[in-house]
């Protein structure tokens, strides 16, 4: 079936008009109650359950002499997945309320992200508004490159909007060493388990369930292996997002370990036994029982693509991945599949609850574009834009009120997802196991060292977890060097 696409007129009719109006009122001057015209097609009166009535799709014309000076801001966001619908559906609605602001869309070049952005910041040429997530923001904010949004939140973020934010996102977008709020939530990312039901049925295996342990997981991965007549392995039980820092941190916490200390964020704890055990569990699946395939092996088989495209090859029967590619799953995966919570670890169930969000480059103040940039990220966090994201990209919204609508919208937009237990995603919020990933105080100085070690352990296979002792020493030194440099 084809994905349903809305043009702007259709979306504005279908979307919850009151919610869209409420946020536009919060972002700008409240217009007087009046008959609303939606692109000159439908005229209707709308009762908005807030203190003021708001027009949804009509340009707000400032009174003579009150119009701010025109300003242009740059928005660094995903390209192919987002640019078309943001420019065609979202920006016209934003311009209706802020006709003096022009947003220039700059697609992210993933081959240079996020280092290019940090270089631009240092040079004073970065875009005003940038997309990021936990580890990315720590690289930027630890270098002092992001605008503190606290003054804006205190004066222009109503209590009802604060209450609608998801706590683990909102609370973690603050740099604890300065108290700076460096970003506003965009959407939620999670780590879940995807599984090929056909493979399970063929082998008579029980599907993963909410009580699964990592022992159950390992045994099932072994049972799912397949070989051809020559003895060559053709199917692996599992695959994992090996390159994900955030997945690593949560996995270690499920074993009762930590990536770093809680007080200074500068002491590496990967050399402690719980962390080593969690990392070694993955190593054992790849190299000891060969029930997981790694990225190097996938490349050797000529298998490429996003997570959905990899899963669709049926080279592996289960995968741990995030939740940002539902349209691709609907389009590419032809077999029967479903999702489940990640297994329960020795210290309980822990899974990524990440904070994809938007920040403002500190140089916006000097340019005089900070206020306009704030208005735009307020719009991006609005229920109107959050629903637009679901309809066009399927991501899980950052608003509690809109999360409830997510499964139904997804099934209507992509009917192929009808059999999938999407409520696994929304139930995770209430189950309380979603865990923001631990970052170092100077994440940019720690992550390359640790990733190089994991490459050897998981991808190359020429080292075991014993190298983490030396890795922690190197990380600790790098953290102190960065700290001392900051104090100079």
Secondary structure by P-SEA (a helix, b strand, c coil): cccccccaaaaaaacaaaaaaaaaaaaccccccccccccccbbbbbbbcccbbbbccccccccccccccbbbbbbbccccccaaaaacccaaaaaaacccbbbbbbcccccccaaaaaaaaaacccccbbbbcaaaaaaaaaacccccccccccccccaaaaaaccaaaaaaccccccccccccccbbbbbbbbbcaaaaaaaccccccccccaaaaaaaaaaaccccccccccccccccccccaaaaaaaaaaacccccccccccccccccaaaaaaaaaaaaacccccccccaaaaaaacccccaaaaaaaccccccccccccaaaaaccccccccccccccccccbbbbbcccbbbbbcccccccaaaaaaaaaaaaacaaaaaaaaacccccccccccccccaaaaaaacccccccccccccccccccccccccccccccccaaaaaaaaaaacccccccccaaaaaaaaaaaaaaaaaaaaac
